[in-house]
Amino acid sequence: MADCDQMGRSTHSMDKSITLPPDEIFRNLENAKRFAIDIGGSLTKLAYYSTVQHKVAKVRSFDHSVKETDDDPLYEISVQEEIFARLHFIKFENAYIETCLDFIKDHLVNTETKVIKATGGGAHKFKDLIEKKLKLKVDKEDEMTCLIKGCNFVLRNIPHEAFVYVKHADSEFRFQNTHPDIFPYLLVNIGSGVSIVKVESEDKFERIGGSSIGGGTFWGLGALLTKTRRFDELLQLASRGQHTNVDMLVKDIYGGSYGSLGLTGDLIASSFGKSATADKEFSKEDMAKSLLHMISNDIGQLACLYARLHNLSRVYFGGFFIRGHPVTMHTITYSINFFTKGEVQALFLRHEGYLGAIGAFLKGAEEDNPNQYSWGENYAGSSGLMSVSPELNPMQRARSGTFPFDMLEMDRLERKLVNLPLLQDPSSYIPDTVDLTEDALAREYWLYCFEEALDGVVKRAVASQPDLPQAAERAEKFRQKYRHKLQTLRHQPFAYGSLTVRSLLDTREHCLNEFNFPDPYSKIKQRENDMALKYFQKVVKSLEKLSWEQRQFALIKGLLAGNVFDWGAKAVSDVLESDPEFGFEEAKRQLQERPWLVDCFDQWIERLKGPPHKCALFFVDNSGIDIILGVFPFVRELLCRGTEVVLASNSGPALNDVTNGELQILTERIAAMDMIIQSGIKEDRLILVQSGSSSPCLDLSRLDKVLATVVRERHTDLVIIEGMGRAIHTNYYATLSCESLKLAVIKNSWLAERLGGKIFSVVFKFEQPGKSQGGHQ
């Protein structure tokens, strides 16, 4: 958000000899096509749109009519260059603005850009400098409009954008899942003064109130009281102060609480009340703390009154006064909690400092209609939410030699992402099973686990590109980057929202893509798909010999055995590397005997004795044995029962998960061998749809819009989610409005023990709306 117009004007200039690390900060600048800038009193936020060239793995089916031998691969893999759209946002102190503009001017190749959108109180001050340096016309945009547009954008596109601040808790930042409908909400922008804005839709908002008592008041009175001129230093004083030495409390007047009015003894009765009667000097720290409480309580009560008046439960705070400072977030949180008796939470935004720049950019990009797309945070290029210690302000960081830049990158996704229509309550849906920001033991284990697996990932990345130059060098850069991310998350687990196994996996995929390793497991998948296809007909024939009840158990056992073949699980990848002959039957023998860790098989069998499901949506997992020998025989059975089947697979690669491109080829090949699959495709009873995901996990609130339409049109009444990533790490507690089947083999001994089982324990969870889950657990 925009800073206070007059806050923090720095008089010192930056050392012009400093070398900017372009790969780290102004990335892809040579392809920049559109600029926007938000200049506050002390911070500048720059936004630009660029195109990024990345390698992508493509699969193409061979002409099988001329396939010479059974050893020929089913499809070929090629690595191609594709262009993606990316938004870059960079935040730095105004003291660095001239050097940064020089750097941009020297590295800007694109000359089509003629205008830079600008907002913020400092836009006028630096207008001439920007136009002179960049040869771009500065086009100023309304500050409040930009703030609202930016706020809408981050709430819509970043799942863990909003958080509640809880001081002294194990996890001080408690991230909130964004409601599918982000409107209406109240935005309380605390700059020099306070603006309170009611936001009802993308383009409808109204300033419904405000106050002249805001951040400027805290700074101005604080400077008079303490002779401290810097805002951050004033906050440092407040963080060390004790307001009760200055404030008059209820107990100071009545000797204790005032029970009949419901006032506790520790409640502030009069801010600075003791200074009128006490014959002593008060410390700067105590006065700063008292002042902070006075301003925060006033703003908090005002916000609560407006929230109640307009019946709004979502109240977001931002502006220079907040700016991620724990001491201000705590005092605002306390005030809101007190005045609403806990009914309204004070919500803060992870990227609140960028809202103006994002909004200004969106204003300049309206002809491209950026809101028609979904966007996702690129963890590889974003610095994340840093811990803001009052003891270390930005200028101290600058003097200590650390370049004080903060970055956010957003990638445009190929598809519009929406909720799965079958979520029972989208507003309460939480994809992840365990929040590692709140579970220190699990956090330490999984961070260690991912660091230990790094050598194996690097090895497979290099092996996937034997003919490409500098593969080993790029893989080493990937190792360094991802290890640095893990180290950051160890100290600041809240950096990218709630830390989960999913976010660790996704960060790894983003870093691999950053160094042009789009699909490290492509050759492994190709080999395993070719091998599994040779056994498909044999597996089907063996199933057909069984009785109906025996076949149902064999099909489920086949699904579970197939799910063992997961290169993302170290226990499995070690076996597969040491014993390439490890196969389907061996995997079946590894499975836990019934009763399983979670065992709803009996309920599933009883349900199958009833009428068939109309349509089953199956979120598939791994390539090779899993999809071919596990999933497809199960799909055959559903088709034979009269159930339509929608197979949802990843849009892009992740580990050895089957992608939609690969699944299309595999299905075509299986259909050539099997009449049931073939007729299912011809009669449009078996269809393949992209999930919109490129993750080993599954977020049911961010799925391809086409998939959601298919689910709705086909009246889907069964959802099947397979695998540890999709059914254990995510969605284990997801509640759907239709029947669901969640099944996985636990291939991690630590996780299995935590769940009360052993490695290769089985989870088979069948849930029916309105019925309590039976089965052994």
Backbone hydrogen bonds, N-H to C=O, Kabsch-Sander energy under -0.5 kcal/mol:
donor,donor_aa,acceptor,acceptor_aa,energy
7,M,4,C,-1.3
9,R,6,Q,-0.6
10,S,8,G,-0.5
14,M,95,A,-0.9
16,K,14,M,-0.6
18,I,15,D,-1.8
20,L,18,I,-0.6
24,E,21,P,-1.4
25,I,21,P,-1.7
27,R,25,I,-2.0
29,L,26,F,-0.9
31,N,28,N,-1.2
32,A,29,L,-1.9
33,K,49,Y,-3.2
34,R,49,Y,-0.9
35,F,115,V,-0.7
36,A,47,A,-2.5
37,I,117,K,-2.7
38,D,45,K,-2.7
39,I,119,T,-2.3
40,G,38,D,-0.6
40,G,43,L,-2.9
41,G,4,C,-0.6
44,T,92,F,-3.7
45,K,38,D,-2.7
46,L,44,T,-0.5
46,L,90,I,-3.0
47,A,36,A,-3.3
48,Y,88,H,-2.2
49,Y,34,R,-1.9
50,S,86,R,-2.6
51,T,31,N,-0.6
52,V,84,F,-3.1
54,H,52,V,-0.6
54,H,82,E,-2.6
56,V,80,Q,-3.1
58,K,56,V,-0.5
58,K,78,S,-3.4
60,R,76,E,-2.1
62,F,74,L,-1.5
64,H,62,F,-1.0
66,V,63,D,-1.4
67,K,64,H,-0.9
72,D,69,T,-1.4
76,E,60,R,-2.8
78,S,58,K,-2.8
80,Q,56,V,-2.8
80,Q,78,S,-0.6
82,E,54,H,-2.7
84,F,52,V,-2.8
86,R,50,S,-2.6
87,L,410,M,-3.3
88,H,48,Y,-2.9
89,F,408,L,-2.6
90,I,46,L,-2.8
91,K,406,D,-2.8
92,F,44,T,-2.6
94,N,42,S,-2.7
96,Y,93,E,-2.3
97,I,94,N,-1.7
100,C,96,Y,-2.4
101,L,97,I,-2.5
102,D,98,E,-2.2
103,F,99,T,-2.1
104,I,100,C,-2.5
105,K,101,L,-2.5
106,D,102,D,-2.3
107,H,103,F,-1.5
108,L,104,I,-1.6
109,V,107,H,-0.6
116,I,137,K,-2.7
117,K,35,F,-1.8
118,A,139,D,-2.3
119,T,37,I,-2.1
122,G,39,I,-3.3
123,A,39,I,-0.6
123,A,120,G,-1.5
126,F,122,G,-1.9
127,K,124,H,-0.9
130,I,126,F,-2.6
131,E,127,K,-2.4
132,K,128,D,-2.3
133,K,129,L,-2.6
134,L,130,I,-2.7
135,K,131,E,-1.1
137,K,114,K,-2.7
139,D,116,I,-2.5
139,D,137,K,-0.6
140,K,138,V,-0.6
141,E,118,A,-3.4
146,C,142,D,-1.9
147,L,143,E,-2.2
148,I,144,M,-2.3
149,K,145,T,-2.4
150,G,146,C,-2.6
151,C,147,L,-2.4
152,N,148,I,-2.7
153,F,149,K,-1.9
154,V,150,G,-2.2
155,L,151,C,-2.2
156,R,152,N,-1.9
157,N,153,F,-1.9
158,I,154,V,-2.2
161,E,158,I,-1.1
163,F,348,F,-2.5
164,V,174,R,-2.7
166,V,164,V,-0.6
166,V,172,E,-3.1
167,K,165,Y,-0.5
169,A,166,V,-1.4
172,E,170,D,-0.6
174,R,164,V,-2.9
174,R,172,E,-0.7
175,F,173,F,-0.7
176,Q,162,A,-3.0
178,T,159,P,-1.0
182,I,180,P,-0.7
185,Y,199,V,-2.0
186,L,314,R,-2.7
187,L,197,V,-2.9
188,V,186,L,-0.6
188,V,316,Y,-3.3
189,N,187,L,-0.8
189,N,195,S,-2.7
190,I,188,V,-0.7
190,I,318,G,-3.3
191,G,189,N,-0.9
191,G,193,G,-1.9
194,V,211,S,-3.0
195,S,189,N,-2.3
196,I,209,G,-2.9
197,V,187,L,-2.7
197,V,195,S,-0.6
198,K,206,E,-3.0
199,V,185,Y,-2.9
199,V,197,V,-0.6
200,E,198,K,-0.6
200,E,204,K,-2.6
201,S,204,K,-1.6
205,F,203,D,-0.6
206,E,198,K,-2.3
208,I,196,I,-1.7
208,I,206,E,-1.0
209,G,196,I,-1.4
211,S,194,V,-2.0
214,G,192,S,-0.6
214,G,212,S,-1.0
215,G,191,G,-1.9
215,G,193,G,-0.5
216,G,191,G,-0.6
216,G,192,S,-1.6
217,T,192,S,-0.8
218,F,214,G,-2.1
219,W,215,G,-2.4
220,G,216,G,-3.2
221,L,217,T,-2.7
222,G,218,F,-1.8
223,A,219,W,-2.4
224,L,220,G,-1.9
225,L,221,L,-2.5
226,T,222,G,-2.6
227,K,223,A,-2.0
228,T,222,G,-0.6
229,R,227,K,-0.6
234,L,230,R,-1.9
235,L,231,F,-1.9
236,Q,232,D,-2.0
237,L,233,E,-2.2
238,A,234,L,-2.2
239,S,235,L,-2.3
240,R,236,Q,-0.9
240,R,237,L,-0.9
241,G,237,L,-0.6
241,G,238,A,-0.9
245,N,242,Q,-1.6
246,V,243,H,-1.9
247,D,243,H,-3.3
248,M,270,S,-2.8
249,L,247,D,-0.6
250,V,267,L,-2.4
251,K,265,G,-2.4
252,D,249,L,-0.6
253,I,249,L,-0.8
253,I,250,V,-1.0
254,Y,250,V,-2.8
255,G,251,K,-1.7
258,Y,263,L,-2.7
259,G,257,S,-0.7
261,L,258,Y,-1.1
262,G,258,Y,-0.5
262,G,259,G,-1.1
263,L,258,Y,-2.2
264,T,262,G,-0.5
267,L,264,T,-1.3
269,A,248,M,-2.5
269,A,267,L,-0.5
270,S,248,M,-2.4
273,G,270,S,-1.9
274,K,246,V,-2.2
275,S,246,V,-0.7
275,S,272,F,-1.0
276,A,273,G,-0.9
277,T,274,K,-0.8
278,A,274,K,-2.7
280,K,278,A,-1.1
287,M,283,S,-2.2
288,A,284,K,-2.5
289,K,285,E,-2.1
290,S,286,D,-2.4
291,L,287,M,-2.4
292,L,288,A,-2.3
293,H,289,K,-2.2
294,M,290,S,-2.3
295,I,291,L,-2.5
296,S,292,L,-2.6
297,N,293,H,-2.8
298,D,294,M,-1.7
299,I,295,I,-2.4
300,G,296,S,-3.0
301,Q,297,N,-2.4
302,L,298,D,-2.0
303,A,299,I,-2.7
304,C,300,G,-2.2
305,L,301,Q,-2.3
306,Y,302,L,-2.1
307,A,303,A,-2.4
308,R,304,C,-2.4
309,L,305,L,-2.4
310,H,306,Y,-2.0
311,N,308,R,-0.9
312,L,307,A,-3.0
315,V,313,S,-0.7
315,V,345,Q,-0.7
316,Y,186,L,-3.1
316,Y,314,R,-0.5
317,F,347,L,-2.7
318,G,188,V,-2.2
320,F,2,A,-0.7
321,F,190,I,-2.2
322,I,319,G,-1.1
323,R,319,G,-1.7
325,H,322,I,-3.0
329,M,325,H,-2.4
330,H,326,P,-2.5
331,T,327,V,-1.7
332,I,328,T,-2.4
333,T,329,M,-2.4
334,Y,330,H,-2.6
335,S,331,T,-2.1
336,I,332,I,-2.6
337,N,333,T,-2.4
338,F,334,Y,-2.2
339,F,335,S,-2.5
340,T,336,I,-1.9
341,K,337,N,-0.5
341,K,338,F,-0.7
342,G,337,N,-1.5
343,E,340,T,-1.7
345,Q,313,S,-0.5
347,L,315,V,-2.4
347,L,345,Q,-0.6
348,F,163,F,-2.8
349,L,317,F,-0.6
350,R,161,E,-2.6
352,E,349,L,-1.3
354,Y,351,H,-2.3
355,L,352,E,-1.0
358,I,354,Y,-2.8
359,G,355,L,-2.7
360,A,356,G,-2.6
361,F,357,A,-2.3
362,L,358,I,-2.6
363,K,359,G,-2.2
364,G,360,A,-1.7
365,A,361,F,-1.2
366,E,363,K,-0.8
368,D,365,A,-1.7
369,N,365,A,-0.6
369,N,366,E,-1.0
372,Q,369,N,-2.1
373,Y,370,P,-1.4
376,G,411,D,-2.3
378,N,409,E,-2.8
379,Y,377,E,-1.0
381,G,378,N,-1.2
382,S,378,N,-0.8
383,S,407,M,-2.3
384,G,407,M,-0.7
385,L,495,A,-3.3
386,M,384,G,-0.6
388,V,386,M,-0.5
389,S,387,S,-1.0
392,L,389,S,-2.0
396,Q,393,N,-0.6
397,R,393,N,-1.9
398,A,394,P,-2.2
399,R,395,M,-2.5
400,S,396,Q,-1.8
401,G,398,A,-1.3
402,T,397,R,-1.9
403,F,401,G,-0.5
405,F,403,F,-2.1
406,D,91,K,-1.8
408,L,89,F,-2.5
410,M,87,L,-2.4
411,D,376,G,-3.1
412,R,85,A,-2.5
413,L,374,S,-2.8
418,V,703,L,-3.1
420,L,700,L,-2.4
423,L,420,L,-1.9
424,Q,735,T,-2.3
428,S,425,D,-1.7
429,Y,425,D,-0.7
429,Y,426,P,-0.6
433,T,729,H,-2.5
436,L,434,V,-0.8
436,L,499,L,-2.7
437,T,499,L,-0.7
438,E,435,D,-1.4
439,D,435,D,-0.9
440,A,438,E,-0.7
443,R,439,D,-2.7
444,E,440,A,-2.5
445,Y,441,L,-2.0
446,W,442,A,-2.7
447,L,443,R,-2.3
448,Y,444,E,-2.0
449,C,445,Y,-2.7
450,F,446,W,-2.5
451,E,447,L,-1.9
452,E,448,Y,-2.6
453,A,449,C,-1.6
454,L,451,E,-1.0
457,V,453,A,-1.8
458,V,454,L,-2.4
459,K,455,D,-2.4
460,R,456,G,-2.2
461,A,457,V,-2.2
462,V,458,V,-2.2
463,A,459,K,-2.2
464,S,460,R,-1.5
465,Q,462,V,-1.5
468,L,465,Q,-1.1
471,A,468,L,-1.1
474,R,470,Q,-2.7
475,A,471,A,-2.5
476,E,472,A,-1.7
477,K,473,E,-1.7
478,F,474,R,-2.3
479,R,475,A,-2.3
480,Q,476,E,-2.2
481,K,477,K,-2.4
482,Y,478,F,-2.9
483,R,479,R,-2.5
484,H,480,Q,-2.1
485,K,481,K,-2.1
486,L,482,Y,-2.4
487,Q,483,R,-2.3
488,T,484,H,-2.4
489,L,485,K,-2.6
490,R,486,L,-1.7
491,H,487,Q,-1.4
492,Q,488,T,-3.1
495,A,492,Q,-2.1
496,Y,497,G,-0.5
497,G,494,F,-1.8
500,T,498,S,-0.5
504,L,500,T,-1.9
505,L,501,V,-2.3
506,D,502,R,-2.9
507,T,503,S,-2.4
508,R,504,L,-1.7
509,E,505,L,-2.2
510,H,506,D,-2.6
511,C,507,T,-2.2
512,L,508,R,-2.3
513,N,509,E,-2.4
514,E,510,H,-1.9
515,F,511,C,-1.2
516,N,513,N,-1.9
517,F,512,L,-2.3
522,S,519,D,-2.0
525,K,521,Y,-2.8
526,Q,522,S,-2.3
527,R,523,K,-2.3
528,E,524,I,-2.5
529,N,525,K,-2.7
530,D,526,Q,-2.2
531,M,527,R,-2.1
532,A,528,E,-2.5
533,L,529,N,-2.0
534,K,530,D,-0.8
534,K,531,M,-0.8
535,Y,532,A,-1.6
536,F,532,A,-0.6
536,F,533,L,-0.8
539,V,535,Y,-2.3
540,V,536,F,-2.3
541,K,537,Q,-2.4
542,S,538,K,-2.0
543,L,539,V,-1.8
544,E,540,V,-2.1
545,K,541,K,-0.8
546,L,543,L,-1.5
551,R,547,S,-2.9
552,Q,548,W,-2.0
553,F,549,E,-1.7
554,A,550,Q,-2.5
555,L,551,R,-2.7
556,I,552,Q,-1.9
557,K,553,F,-2.7
558,G,554,A,-2.3
559,L,555,L,-2.3
560,L,556,I,-2.5
561,A,557,K,-2.8
562,G,558,G,-2.5
563,N,559,L,-1.6
564,V,560,L,-0.5
564,V,561,A,-1.2
565,F,562,G,-1.4
566,D,564,V,-2.3
567,W,565,F,-0.5
569,A,566,D,-1.7
570,K,568,G,-0.6
571,A,747,K,-0.5
572,V,569,A,-0.7
573,S,569,A,-2.9
574,D,570,K,-2.5
575,V,571,A,-0.9
576,L,572,V,-2.9
577,E,573,S,-2.1
578,S,574,D,-1.8
579,D,575,V,-2.6
582,F,579,D,-2.2
587,A,583,G,-2.2
588,K,584,F,-1.8
589,R,585,E,-1.6
590,Q,586,E,-1.1
591,L,587,A,-0.9
591,L,588,K,-0.7
592,Q,760,F,-1.6
597,L,762,V,-0.7
598,V,762,V,-1.7
599,D,776,H,-3.0
600,C,598,V,-0.5
600,C,764,F,-1.7
604,W,600,C,-2.0
605,I,601,F,-2.5
606,E,602,D,-2.1
607,R,603,Q,-2.2
608,L,604,W,-2.1
609,K,605,I,-1.1
610,G,607,R,-1.6
616,A,644,E,-3.0
617,L,718,L,-3.1
618,F,616,A,-0.6
618,F,646,V,-3.1
619,F,617,L,-0.6
619,F,720,I,-3.0
620,V,618,F,-0.9
620,V,648,A,-1.8
623,S,656,N,-2.6
626,D,623,S,-1.1
627,I,622,N,-0.8
628,I,624,G,-2.5
629,L,625,I,-1.6
630,G,625,I,-1.2
630,G,626,D,-0.9
631,V,626,D,-2.2
632,F,627,I,-1.9
634,F,630,G,-0.9
635,V,631,V,-2.6
636,R,632,F,-2.4
637,E,633,P,-1.7
638,L,634,F,-1.9
639,L,635,V,-2.6
640,C,636,R,-2.5
641,R,637,E,-1.5
642,G,638,L,-0.5
642,G,639,L,-1.2
643,T,638,L,-2.5
644,E,614,K,-2.4
645,V,685,R,-3.1
646,V,616,A,-3.0
647,L,645,V,-0.5
647,L,687,I,-2.7
648,A,618,F,-2.8
648,A,646,V,-0.7
649,S,647,L,-0.6
649,S,689,V,-1.7
650,N,658,V,-1.0
651,S,693,S,-2.1
652,G,693,S,-1.4
657,D,654,A,-2.3
658,V,621,D,-2.1
660,N,650,N,-2.5
663,L,659,T,-2.8
664,Q,660,N,-2.2
665,I,661,G,-1.3
666,L,662,E,-2.5
667,T,663,L,-2.8
668,E,664,Q,-1.9
669,R,665,I,-2.1
670,I,666,L,-2.7
671,A,667,T,-2.7
672,A,668,E,-1.3
673,M,669,R,-0.6
673,M,670,I,-1.2
674,D,670,I,-1.6
678,Q,674,D,-2.1
679,S,675,M,-2.9
680,G,676,I,-2.0
681,I,677,I,-1.9
682,K,678,Q,-2.4
683,E,679,S,-2.7
684,D,681,I,-1.4
685,R,680,G,-2.8
686,L,680,G,-1.9
687,I,645,V,-2.3
689,V,647,L,-2.6
691,S,649,S,-2.7
698,L,725,G,-0.6
700,L,698,L,-0.7
702,R,699,D,-1.9
703,L,418,V,-3.1
704,D,691,S,-2.3
705,K,416,K,-2.3
708,A,704,D,-2.0
709,T,705,K,-2.0
710,V,706,V,-2.3
711,V,707,L,-2.5
712,R,708,A,-2.0
713,E,709,T,-2.8
714,R,710,V,-2.1
715,H,712,R,-1.0
716,T,711,V,-2.0
717,D,615,C,-2.0
718,L,615,C,-1.2
719,V,739,E,-2.1
720,I,617,L,-3.2
721,I,719,V,-0.5
721,I,741,L,-3.0
722,E,619,F,-1.4
723,G,743,L,-2.2
727,A,723,G,-2.7
728,I,724,M,-1.7
729,H,724,M,-3.2
730,T,724,M,-0.5
730,T,725,G,-0.5
731,N,431,P,-3.0
734,A,731,N,-0.7
736,L,734,A,-0.5
737,S,422,L,-3.0
739,E,717,D,-1.1
740,S,767,E,-2.4
741,L,719,V,-2.7
742,K,765,K,-2.9
743,L,721,I,-2.2
743,L,741,L,-0.5
744,A,763,V,-2.1
746,I,761,S,-2.9
747,K,745,V,-0.9
752,A,748,N,-2.6
753,E,749,S,-2.5
754,R,750,W,-1.9
755,L,751,L,-1.7
756,G,753,E,-1.1
757,G,752,A,-3.6
760,F,746,I,-3.4
761,S,746,I,-0.5
761,S,758,K,-1.7
763,V,744,A,-2.8
764,F,598,V,-2.6
764,F,762,V,-0.5
765,K,742,K,-3.1
766,F,764,F,-0.7
767,E,740,S,-2.7
767,E,765,K,-0.5
771,K,768,Q,-2.3
776,H,599,D,-1.4
